[in-house]
Amino acid sequence: MVWLGLMACGVPALEEEQAPTVRDESTQTRALSANPEHRNPPPREPSWVRNITGTGEHETQVIAHDPRGNVLVLVTDIEGPLDFGAGPVILPYPVSRIAGLAKYSPGGELLWARVLAAQPTAEVPTSYTVGTAMAVDPKGNIVLGMHVEGRFVLEAIDVPTGDYLVKLDRDGKGLWARQLPTRATGVAIDDEGHIGINGFLQGAPGITFDFGDGPISAAKQYAFVARYSSRGELDWVFVDDEVVFTQGFATDEDGNFYFGGSRFPDIQSGAGTPYLRKVSCKGRGMWSRHLEASSGSFVSIAAHHDRVVAVGSFSGSFRFGGRSFSTEPEEFASMLLNFSQGGRERWGRQLDSTLRAVGMDHKGGVYVAGALPSTGGETWLFTARYFKESGNRDWELGFRDRFLFATDLSVTARGDLAITGPAIYVLQFKH
């Protein structure tokens, strides 16, 4: 593995040395349910729903809360006019794909919306823009991972074709852009405003990658984490020694980073193994875990206080937290796994519903969202809350024939839950 740079950061919390006490499930549920600090009343209906319209396929939707409880949503890979609710935005030049960013108040009012579109150039007569990731910093500023074909202009930003880390202010105005040597599949921002990005190097013999602190050689598609200051200055780069198709990415309150995806023995082909990795706030690789004897991927991660939770899908079998998890041959199931921040196995759950996103509040709740088990035709929204310590389910909701499956979720410290999915919808459940 490669490690560049060393910066001071928060002191990691002490890792737990003892396994948790196992208590009767029903007793644990009653005890937690009787304590309002742990239990959230199950929501019945979203407090508000907003729809975004466009044409073409919708490749990515990312949702996040800012410190004031506003809801931001990134949509991308959209053809034609984009309408966030205030009328369609028609560009004066031809594009093949665009991205868009909108901000809604806690009550669902559209505060502002921006179309993120590259202008055509002589070299790229039909331009396009892809938004790959989004996070919000402690001041409400927005950081995006973007790929641009053409010329991208937004206030102080004016950049040509390439992969970029882009920062906007809380009103959606462009502040700066930093070119990346490869695409960022994830962005996460710690409590001090440090910006982490995650992805994988499109490696080949003789190819080098420069994040701003010298070239890095990568003959294979190794996963990486890079950290930048709030001004976009590179702090360090960590390159794993595993070939990983990265999907989930998160940070904890101490500034450590976690990424997950599918691990491959040599190149990204065939079926990979679910893989999770911790990188310290100083850029050092800590622990990793891959689920041997299974195939699949971790697609979403959340970290808070003393826990790391990850969701994804798997086929085959593995053991976790003293339990066996398995599927029938050629079939897949979803998993929700809970680790300590030191990498110790706490508990796991296997579900028939498809899990695509996970988050945690600050009151002991773990939230998941995805799709109800398919009965043929469309797949519909599923969401649930679990207790962080025991793994018992607090509540679950399904919205068959109303909302398509979730692609992402965001949850506030107090338990406000926002979900987005295709079609495109944005909805919020208020605590």
C-alpha positions as CSV (number, residue, x, y, z in Angstrom):
1,M,0.0,0.0,0.0
2,V,1.1,3.6,-0.6
3,W,0.8,6.4,2.0
4,L,1.7,10.0,1.4
5,G,1.7,12.8,4.0
6,L,0.9,13.0,7.8
7,M,-1.4,15.6,9.3
8,A,-2.6,16.1,12.9
9,C,-6.2,15.1,13.5
10,G,-8.6,14.1,16.2
11,V,-7.7,11.5,18.8
12,P,-9.5,8.2,18.0
13,A,-11.9,6.9,20.6
14,L,-10.7,3.9,22.6
15,E,-11.6,0.6,21.0
16,E,-13.7,-1.8,22.9
17,E,-12.0,-4.9,24.2
18,Q,-15.0,-6.9,25.4
19,A,-17.8,-8.5,23.5
20,P,-21.3,-7.1,24.3
21,T,-23.5,-8.9,26.8
22,V,-26.1,-11.0,25.0
23,R,-29.6,-10.6,26.5
24,D,-33.0,-11.9,25.6
25,E,-34.2,-10.2,22.4
26,S,-37.7,-9.5,23.7
27,T,-36.4,-8.1,27.0
28,Q,-34.0,-5.9,25.2
29,T,-36.7,-4.5,22.9
30,R,-39.0,-3.7,25.8
31,A,-36.2,-2.0,27.7
32,L,-35.2,0.2,24.7
33,S,-38.8,0.9,23.7
34,A,-39.6,2.2,27.2
35,N,-36.8,4.7,26.9
36,P,-37.7,7.6,24.6
37,E,-34.0,8.4,24.2
38,H,-33.7,5.2,22.2
39,R,-37.0,4.6,20.5
40,N,-38.4,6.8,17.7
41,P,-42.1,6.6,17.1
42,P,-42.6,4.8,13.8
43,P,-43.5,7.3,11.0
44,R,-46.6,6.5,9.0
45,E,-46.5,9.0,6.1
46,P,-43.8,11.3,4.8
47,S,-44.2,14.8,6.1
48,W,-43.5,16.0,2.6
49,V,-42.8,14.7,-0.9
50,R,-41.2,16.5,-3.9
51,N,-40.8,15.3,-7.4
52,I,-38.0,16.2,-9.9
53,T,-38.6,15.6,-13.6
54,G,-36.2,15.0,-16.4
55,T,-35.7,12.6,-19.3
56,G,-33.4,9.7,-19.9
57,E,-31.9,7.4,-17.3
58,H,-31.1,8.7,-13.8
59,E,-27.7,7.3,-13.0
60,T,-27.1,8.6,-9.5
61,Q,-29.1,10.3,-6.7
62,V,-27.4,11.4,-3.5
63,I,-29.2,13.0,-0.6
64,A,-27.8,14.8,2.5
65,H,-28.9,17.1,5.3
66,D,-27.0,20.3,6.1
67,P,-26.5,21.5,9.7
68,R,-29.8,23.4,9.7
69,G,-31.8,20.4,8.6
70,N,-32.2,21.5,5.0
71,V,-32.3,18.7,2.5
72,L,-29.9,18.6,-0.5
73,V,-30.3,16.2,-3.5
74,L,-27.9,15.6,-6.4
75,V,-29.3,14.0,-9.6
76,T,-27.3,13.2,-12.6
77,D,-27.2,11.6,-16.1
78,I,-30.4,13.3,-17.2
79,E,-31.3,14.3,-20.7
80,G,-33.2,17.4,-21.6
81,P,-34.9,20.0,-19.4
82,L,-34.7,19.5,-15.6
83,D,-37.6,20.7,-13.3
84,F,-37.1,20.8,-9.6
85,G,-40.6,22.2,-9.1
86,A,-40.2,25.8,-10.2
87,G,-40.5,25.1,-14.0
88,P,-38.2,23.4,-16.5
89,V,-34.7,24.7,-17.0
90,I,-33.8,24.7,-20.7
91,L,-30.1,25.3,-21.6
92,P,-29.1,27.5,-24.6
93,Y,-26.6,24.9,-25.9
94,P,-26.7,21.2,-26.7
95,V,-25.7,18.7,-24.1
96,S,-26.1,14.9,-23.9
97,R,-26.3,14.6,-20.1
98,I,-26.6,17.1,-17.2
99,A,-26.6,17.0,-13.4
100,G,-28.6,19.0,-11.0
101,L,-28.5,20.1,-7.4
102,A,-31.5,21.3,-5.3
103,K,-31.9,22.5,-1.7
104,Y,-35.2,22.1,0.2
105,S,-36.1,23.6,3.6
106,P,-36.9,21.2,6.5
107,G,-40.6,21.8,5.6
108,G,-40.0,20.9,1.9
109,E,-39.9,24.4,0.4
110,L,-37.6,24.6,-2.7
111,L,-34.9,27.1,-1.6
112,W,-32.8,27.0,-4.8
113,A,-31.8,24.7,-7.6
114,R,-28.8,24.6,-10.0
115,V,-28.3,22.8,-13.3
116,L,-24.7,21.6,-13.5
117,A,-23.9,21.4,-17.2
118,A,-20.7,21.6,-19.2
119,Q,-20.7,23.9,-22.3
120,P,-19.7,22.4,-25.6
121,T,-16.3,23.2,-27.1
122,A,-14.6,22.7,-30.4
123,E,-13.1,19.4,-29.0
124,V,-16.3,18.3,-27.3
125,P,-19.3,19.5,-29.5
126,T,-21.8,17.6,-27.4
127,S,-20.8,18.1,-23.8
128,Y,-22.0,16.3,-20.7
129,T,-21.6,16.4,-16.9
130,V,-21.9,13.6,-14.3
131,G,-22.2,14.1,-10.6
132,T,-20.6,11.2,-8.8
133,A,-20.8,12.1,-5.1
134,M,-21.9,14.7,-2.6
135,A,-21.3,15.7,1.0
136,V,-22.1,18.8,3.2
137,D,-19.6,20.4,5.5
138,P,-20.2,21.8,9.0
139,K,-20.9,25.2,7.6
140,G,-23.4,24.1,5.0
141,N,-21.0,24.2,2.1
142,I,-21.4,21.5,-0.5
143,V,-18.7,19.3,-2.0
144,L,-19.2,17.3,-5.2
145,G,-17.4,14.7,-7.1
146,M,-17.9,15.5,-10.8
147,H,-16.8,14.3,-14.3
148,V,-16.9,17.0,-17.0
149,E,-16.8,16.6,-20.8
150,G,-16.5,20.1,-22.3
151,R,-16.1,23.4,-20.3
152,F,-17.7,23.7,-16.9
153,V,-18.3,27.3,-15.7
154,L,-20.0,28.1,-12.3
155,E,-19.1,31.5,-10.7
156,A,-15.4,31.2,-9.7
157,I,-15.1,27.8,-11.4
158,D,-14.0,27.5,-15.0
159,V,-12.5,24.1,-15.9
160,P,-12.1,21.9,-19.0
161,T,-12.7,18.2,-19.5
162,G,-11.7,16.1,-16.5
163,D,-12.5,14.6,-13.1
164,Y,-13.0,17.2,-10.3
165,L,-13.6,17.8,-6.7
166,V,-15.9,20.9,-6.6
167,K,-16.9,23.1,-3.7
168,L,-20.0,25.3,-3.6
169,D,-21.2,27.6,-0.9
170,R,-24.5,27.1,1.0
171,D,-26.3,29.0,-1.8
172,G,-25.0,26.7,-4.5
173,K,-22.4,29.2,-5.9
174,G,-19.1,27.8,-7.2
175,L,-16.1,28.4,-5.0
176,W,-13.3,26.2,-6.3
177,A,-12.5,23.0,-8.3
178,R,-9.5,20.7,-7.9
179,Q,-8.7,18.3,-10.8
180,L,-8.4,14.7,-9.8
181,P,-6.4,12.0,-11.6
182,T,-9.4,9.6,-11.4
183,R,-13.1,9.7,-10.6
184,A,-14.3,10.1,-7.0
185,T,-17.0,7.6,-6.2
186,G,-17.5,8.9,-2.7
187,V,-17.1,12.1,-0.7
188,A,-17.2,12.5,3.1
189,I,-16.4,15.5,5.3
190,D,-15.4,15.2,8.9
191,D,-16.4,17.5,11.8
192,E,-13.5,19.8,11.2
193,G,-14.2,20.3,7.5
194,H,-11.6,18.0,6.1
195,I,-12.7,16.5,2.8
196,G,-12.2,12.8,2.0
197,I,-12.7,11.2,-1.3
198,N,-12.7,7.6,-2.3
199,G,-12.5,5.6,-5.5
200,F,-10.2,3.3,-7.4
201,L,-7.3,3.9,-9.7
202,Q,-7.8,2.8,-13.3
203,G,-4.4,1.1,-13.1
204,A,-2.3,-0.3,-15.8
205,P,1.5,-1.0,-16.2
206,G,3.3,2.4,-16.6
207,I,0.3,4.5,-15.5
208,T,0.8,7.1,-12.7
209,F,-1.7,9.2,-10.8
210,D,-0.9,12.5,-9.2
211,F,-3.3,14.0,-6.6
212,G,-1.0,17.0,-6.1
213,D,1.9,15.5,-4.1
214,G,3.8,13.5,-6.7
215,P,3.0,10.6,-8.9
216,I,1.7,7.3,-7.7
217,S,2.2,4.1,-9.7
218,A,-0.7,1.6,-9.8
219,A,-0.5,-1.4,-12.1
220,K,-3.9,-2.6,-10.8
221,Q,-7.3,-1.0,-9.9
222,Y,-6.4,-0.3,-6.3
223,A,-8.8,1.5,-4.0
224,F,-7.7,4.9,-2.6
225,V,-8.7,7.5,0.0
226,A,-7.4,11.1,-0.4
227,R,-7.9,13.9,2.2
228,Y,-8.1,17.6,1.4
229,S,-8.4,20.7,3.5
230,S,-11.5,22.8,3.4
231,R,-9.7,25.0,0.8
232,G,-8.9,22.0,-1.4
233,E,-5.3,21.5,-0.4
234,L,-4.1,17.9,-0.4
235,D,-3.2,16.5,3.0
236,W,-2.5,12.9,2.2
237,V,-3.3,9.9,-0.1
238,F,-3.8,6.3,1.0
239,V,-3.7,3.6,-1.7
240,D,-4.9,0.1,-0.6
241,D,-3.1,-3.0,-1.8
242,E,-6.5,-4.6,-2.8
243,V,-8.4,-4.3,-6.1
244,V,-11.7,-2.9,-5.1
245,F,-14.8,-1.5,-6.9
246,T,-15.7,1.1,-4.3
247,Q,-19.2,2.0,-3.5
248,G,-19.8,3.0,0.2
249,F,-17.8,5.8,1.9
250,A,-18.1,7.4,5.4
251,T,-16.2,9.3,8.1
252,D,-16.6,9.2,11.9
253,E,-16.4,11.9,14.5
254,D,-12.6,11.4,14.9
255,G,-11.9,12.0,11.2
256,N,-11.3,8.3,10.3
257,F,-12.6,7.1,7.0
258,Y,-14.3,3.8,6.0
259,F,-14.9,2.5,2.5
260,G,-16.6,-0.6,1.1
261,G,-17.3,-2.3,-2.1
262,S,-16.3,-5.5,-4.0
263,R,-12.8,-7.0,-3.7
264,F,-11.3,-8.8,-6.6
265,P,-8.2,-11.0,-6.7
266,D,-6.6,-9.3,-9.7
267,I,-8.9,-7.2,-12.0
268,Q,-12.5,-5.9,-11.7
269,S,-14.3,-8.8,-13.4
270,G,-16.7,-11.5,-12.5
271,A,-18.0,-11.6,-8.9
272,G,-16.1,-9.9,-6.1
273,T,-16.2,-10.4,-2.4
274,P,-17.8,-7.9,0.0
275,Y,-14.9,-5.7,1.4
276,L,-14.7,-3.1,4.1
277,R,-11.7,-1.0,5.1
278,K,-10.8,1.6,7.7
279,V,-8.3,4.4,7.1
280,S,-7.1,6.5,10.0
281,C,-7.4,10.3,10.1
282,K,-3.6,10.4,9.5
283,G,-3.9,8.4,6.3
284,R,-2.8,5.0,7.6
285,G,-4.6,1.7,6.7
286,M,-6.1,0.2,9.8
287,W,-8.3,-2.9,9.7
288,S,-10.1,-4.5,6.8
289,R,-12.7,-7.2,6.4
290,H,-13.8,-9.3,3.4
291,L,-16.5,-11.9,3.6
292,E,-14.8,-15.1,2.4
293,A,-16.8,-17.8,0.7
294,S,-19.3,-15.2,-0.5
295,S,-19.7,-12.9,-3.4
296,G,-21.3,-9.4,-3.4
297,S,-20.6,-5.9,-2.2
298,F,-21.0,-3.4,0.5
299,V,-22.9,-0.5,-1.0
300,S,-23.4,2.0,1.8
301,I,-21.6,2.7,5.2
302,A,-22.3,4.9,8.2
303,A,-20.2,5.6,11.3
304,H,-20.9,7.2,14.6
305,H,-19.6,7.1,18.1
306,D,-18.4,3.5,18.6
307,R,-20.0,1.8,15.6
308,V,-19.7,1.3,11.9
309,V,-22.6,-0.2,10.0
310,A,-22.6,-1.4,6.4
311,V,-25.2,-2.7,4.1
312,G,-25.0,-4.6,0.8
313,S,-25.9,-7.9,-0.9
314,F,-24.2,-11.3,-0.9
315,S,-24.5,-14.8,-2.3
316,G,-23.0,-17.8,-0.7
317,S,-22.2,-18.0,3.0
318,F,-20.1,-16.3,5.7
319,R,-20.0,-16.1,9.5
320,F,-20.4,-12.9,11.4
321,G,-20.9,-12.1,15.1
322,G,-21.1,-15.8,15.9
323,R,-23.9,-16.5,13.3
324,S,-24.0,-18.0,9.9
325,F,-25.4,-16.2,6.9
326,S,-26.2,-18.1,3.7
327,T,-28.3,-18.0,0.5
328,E,-29.4,-20.7,-1.9
329,P,-27.1,-21.2,-4.9
330,E,-27.2,-18.4,-7.4
331,E,-29.5,-16.3,-5.1
332,F,-28.7,-13.0,-3.3
333,A,-29.8,-11.6,0.0
334,S,-29.2,-8.3,1.7
335,M,-27.1,-7.9,4.8
336,L,-26.8,-5.3,7.6
337,L,-23.6,-5.7,9.6
338,N,-22.5,-3.8,12.7
339,F,-18.8,-3.4,13.7
340,S,-17.1,-1.6,16.5
341,Q,-14.8,1.2,15.2
342,G,-11.9,-1.2,16.1
343,G,-13.3,-3.8,13.6
344,R,-14.9,-6.2,16.1
345,E,-18.0,-7.9,14.9
346,R,-21.1,-6.9,16.9
347,W,-24.3,-8.2,15.1
348,G,-25.6,-8.8,11.7
349,R,-29.0,-9.2,10.0
350,Q,-30.0,-10.9,6.8
351,L,-33.0,-9.5,4.9
352,D,-35.1,-10.4,1.9
353,S,-35.6,-6.7,1.1
354,T,-32.8,-5.1,-1.0
355,L,-30.8,-2.7,1.0
356,R,-29.1,0.2,-0.8
357,A,-28.4,2.9,1.9
358,V,-27.7,3.1,5.6
359,G,-27.4,5.9,8.2
360,M,-27.4,6.5,11.9
361,D,-29.0,9.1,14.2
362,H,-27.4,10.2,17.5
363,K,-30.0,8.4,19.6
364,G,-29.0,4.8,19.0
365,G,-30.9,4.3,15.7
366,V,-29.7,2.6,12.5
367,Y,-31.8,3.4,9.4
368,V,-31.8,1.4,6.2
369,A,-33.6,2.0,2.9
370,G,-34.0,0.0,-0.4
371,A,-36.6,-2.1,-2.0
372,L,-39.3,-4.5,-0.9
373,P,-39.0,-8.1,-2.1
374,S,-40.0,-8.1,-5.7
375,T,-43.2,-9.8,-6.8
376,G,-42.6,-9.1,-10.5
377,G,-42.6,-5.7,-12.2
378,E,-41.6,-2.6,-10.3
379,T,-39.6,-2.7,-7.0
380,W,-41.0,-0.4,-4.3
381,L,-39.6,1.6,-1.4
382,F,-38.7,-0.1,1.9
383,T,-37.2,1.5,5.0
384,A,-36.6,0.5,8.6
385,R,-35.0,1.5,11.8
386,Y,-32.9,-0.8,14.0
387,F,-31.4,-0.4,17.5
388,K,-27.7,0.2,17.2
389,E,-26.7,-1.9,20.3
390,S,-28.9,-5.0,20.0
391,G,-29.7,-5.1,16.3
392,N,-33.4,-5.5,17.1
393,R,-35.8,-3.9,14.6
394,D,-37.7,-0.8,15.9
395,W,-40.0,-0.4,12.9
396,E,-40.3,-0.9,9.2
397,L,-42.3,0.6,6.4
398,G,-43.1,-0.4,2.8
399,F,-44.7,1.8,0.1
400,R,-45.8,-0.7,-2.5
401,D,-47.4,1.0,-5.6
402,R,-46.4,4.5,-4.3
403,F,-42.6,5.1,-4.4
404,L,-40.0,3.2,-6.3
405,F,-37.0,1.7,-4.4
406,A,-34.6,4.0,-2.5
407,T,-31.2,4.9,-3.9
408,D,-29.9,6.9,-0.9
409,L,-30.9,8.2,2.5
410,S,-29.8,10.8,5.0
411,V,-30.7,11.0,8.7
412,T,-30.2,13.9,11.1
413,A,-28.9,13.6,14.7
414,R,-32.5,13.8,16.0
415,G,-33.8,11.3,13.5
416,D,-35.3,13.2,10.6
417,L,-35.1,10.8,7.7
418,A,-34.8,11.9,4.0
419,I,-34.9,9.4,1.1
420,T,-34.5,9.7,-2.6
421,G,-35.0,7.3,-5.5
422,P,-35.8,7.1,-9.2
423,A,-38.7,8.8,-10.9
424,I,-37.2,11.2,-9.2
425,Y,-38.7,11.7,-5.7
426,V,-37.4,13.4,-2.5
427,L,-39.3,12.7,0.7
428,Q,-38.8,13.3,4.4
429,F,-40.1,11.7,7.5
430,K,-40.0,14.1,10.5
431,H,-39.0,12.9,13.9
